[in-house]
């Protein structure tokens, strides 16, 4: 044995979790030394956010805390990290097309209708991150409608499965069949786990190079 590896969990939003893991790793290092092992490697895993959407746990804050703990507890140890989400999250934007639309009746006591939109990718495709990764997405619109007036809506995937629900009870401008929505920061744990459930093909990826 040459060291310790840990992973705080993908999508961790607590700086304290990283600090506690490092302290626990130090305890294991000390125990190993007492029984004759000379640990030289520490793998701090991943879980680092790829965007600063969650202001309570920014990457810069995590990095600062980790560096301070490493300098204090592991000054002569080889450190390995696995920052997959950090590199992948902002690399992709998901763009989907609305192919069906339904308008629900006005609920009692409310003057606002609810719109149901159906898009060409869903929970069994790239949006599997909602189920497996507990992702929180920010749905944005590209439409010809009135951008100022927003309505209650729910967005479904294409499979006709009741589970295939992308976003529920959110507010968007009224959209029409043929309009587009998009979700930024959609590179981590998305297309990599997409399936062809019910015969629906996985999404196409278009690469855009910018200097």
C-alpha positions in Angstrom: 0.0 0.0 0.0 1.3 3.4 -0.9 -1.4 5.9 0.0 -5.0 6.9 0.3 -7.7 7.7 -2.2 -11.0 9.4 -1.5 -13.9 11.0 -3.4 -16.3 13.4 -1.7 -19.0 12.7 -4.3 -19.9 14.3 -7.6 -21.7 17.5 -7.2 -20.6 18.1 -3.7 -21.4 21.7 -2.6 -19.6 21.9 0.7 -16.0 23.1 1.3 -16.2 21.5 4.7 -16.6 18.0 3.0 -13.2 18.4 1.3 -11.5 19.6 4.6 -13.0 16.7 6.6 -11.9 14.2 4.0 -8.3 15.5 4.1 -8.3 15.3 7.9 -9.6 11.7 7.8 -6.9 10.9 5.2 -4.3 12.2 7.5 -5.6 10.0 10.3 -5.2 7.0 8.0 -1.6 8.1 7.0 -0.8 8.2 10.7 -2.2 4.8 11.4 -0.3 3.3 8.4 2.9 4.8 9.7 2.4 3.1 13.1 2.1 -0.3 11.5 5.0 0.0 9.2 3.8 1.6 5.9 5.3 4.7 4.4 2.4 6.4 2.5 3.6 8.7 -0.3 0.5 9.3 -2.4 -2.8 11.0 -1.8 -5.6 11.0 -4.4 -8.2 13.7 -3.5 -10.7 12.5 -6.1 -13.1 14.8 -7.9 -16.4 16.5 -7.2 -15.1 19.9 -8.1 -17.8 22.2 -9.6 -17.3 23.2 -13.2 -19.2 26.5 -12.8 -19.8 29.1 -10.1 -23.6 28.8 -10.4 -23.7 27.7 -6.7 -22.3 30.8 -5.0 -22.1 28.9 -1.6 -19.4 26.6 -3.0 -17.1 28.0 -5.7 -14.1 26.2 -7.1 -11.8 28.9 -6.0 -13.0 28.5 -2.4 -12.5 24.7 -2.5 -9.1 25.1 -4.0 -8.0 27.5 -1.3 -9.2 25.2 1.5 -7.5 22.2 -0.1 -4.2 23.9 -0.7 -4.1 25.1 2.9 -4.8 21.6 4.3 -2.3 20.0 2.0 0.4 22.5 3.0 -0.4 21.7 6.7 -1.0 18.0 6.6 0.8 16.6 3.5 3.8 18.8 2.7 5.9 16.0 1.1 3.2 13.8 -0.4 2.4 13.3 -4.1 -1.1 14.7 -4.7 -3.4 13.4 -7.4 -6.8 15.0 -8.3 -9.6 13.9 -10.7 -11.2 17.2 -11.8 -13.4 15.7 -14.6 -16.5 17.8 -13.9 -14.4 20.9 -13.6 -13.1 20.6 -17.1 -16.3 19.1 -18.8 -19.2 21.1 -17.4 -18.9 24.3 -19.3 -17.7 22.6 -22.5 -21.2 21.8 -23.8 -24.6 23.5 -24.4 -27.6 21.4 -24.9 -30.0 22.7 -27.6 -33.5 21.1 -28.0 -36.4 21.5 -30.3 -40.1 21.7 -29.2 -42.1 19.2 -31.3 -45.4 19.2 -29.4 -47.3 21.5 -27.2 -50.4 21.3 -25.0 -52.3 23.9 -23.0 -53.9 22.8 -19.8 -57.1 24.2 -18.5 -56.9 27.1 -16.1 -56.7 25.8 -12.5 -59.4 27.0 -10.1 -58.6 30.3 -8.6 -55.9 31.1 -11.2 -56.1 33.0 -14.4 -52.9 31.6 -15.8 -52.8 28.5 -18.0 -50.1 25.9 -17.8 -48.2 24.9 -21.0 -46.8 21.4 -21.5 -43.9 21.2 -24.0 -42.3 18.1 -25.5 -38.7 18.2 -26.7 -36.5 15.9 -28.7 -34.3 14.7 -25.9 -35.1 13.5 -22.4 -34.3 11.7 -19.2 -33.3 8.5 -21.0 -31.0 10.6 -23.2 -28.6 13.3 -22.2 -30.9 14.5 -19.5 -30.1 11.4 -17.5 -28.0 13.7 -15.3 -31.3 14.9 -13.6 -31.8 11.3 -12.3 -28.4 9.9 -11.8 -26.4 13.1 -11.0 -29.2 15.1 -9.3 -28.3 18.0 -11.6 -30.1 21.3 -11.5 -30.6 22.8 -14.9 -31.2 26.3 -16.1 -33.6 26.2 -19.1 -33.2 29.2 -21.5 -35.3 30.0 -24.5 -34.7 30.9 -28.2 -38.1 31.9 -29.4 -40.1 34.4 -31.5 -42.6 34.9 -28.7 -43.1 37.6 -26.1 -40.0 37.3 -23.9 -41.5 39.5 -21.2 -44.6 37.5 -20.4 -43.8 34.2 -18.7 -46.2 31.3 -18.1 -46.2 28.2 -15.9 -45.0 25.2 -17.8 -43.6 21.7 -17.6 -41.2 20.2 -20.1 -41.2 16.5 -21.1 -38.9 14.3 -23.1 -40.0 12.4 -26.3 -40.5 8.8 -24.9 -44.1 9.0 -23.6 -42.8 7.5 -20.3 -44.2 9.3 -17.2 -40.7 9.5 -15.8 -39.4 11.4 -18.8 -40.0 14.8 -17.3 -37.2 17.5 -17.7 -38.5 20.4 -15.8 -41.7 20.9 -13.8 -43.6 24.0 -12.8 -41.1 26.5 -14.2 -41.9 29.8 -15.9 -41.0 30.5 -19.5 -42.3 32.7 -22.3 -45.0 30.9 -24.3 -43.3 28.8 -26.9 -44.5 27.3 -30.2 -43.8 24.1 -32.0 -40.4 24.5 -33.8 -39.0 26.9 -31.1 -35.8 26.0 -29.3 -34.6 25.9 -25.7 -31.1 25.4 -24.5 -29.3 24.4 -21.3 -25.8 25.8 -20.7 -23.0 24.0 -18.8 -24.2 20.6 -20.0 -20.9 18.7 -20.5 -20.6 16.6 -17.3 -22.5 13.3 -16.9 -24.9 14.0 -19.8 -24.2 12.5 -23.3 -21.8 10.0 -21.9 -24.6 8.0 -20.2 -27.4 8.6 -22.8 -29.3 5.6 -24.1 -31.5 4.8 -27.1 -34.5 3.9 -25.0 -37.7 3.2 -27.0 -35.6 3.6 -30.2 -34.8 7.3 -29.8 -31.3 8.1 -31.0 -28.8 9.8 -28.8 -28.0 13.5 -29.4 -25.8 14.8 -32.1 -22.7 16.7 -31.0 -21.5 19.7 -33.1 -18.0 21.1 -32.3 -17.5 24.8 -32.5 -13.9 26.0 -32.4 -13.0 29.5 -31.3 -9.7 31.2 -31.2 
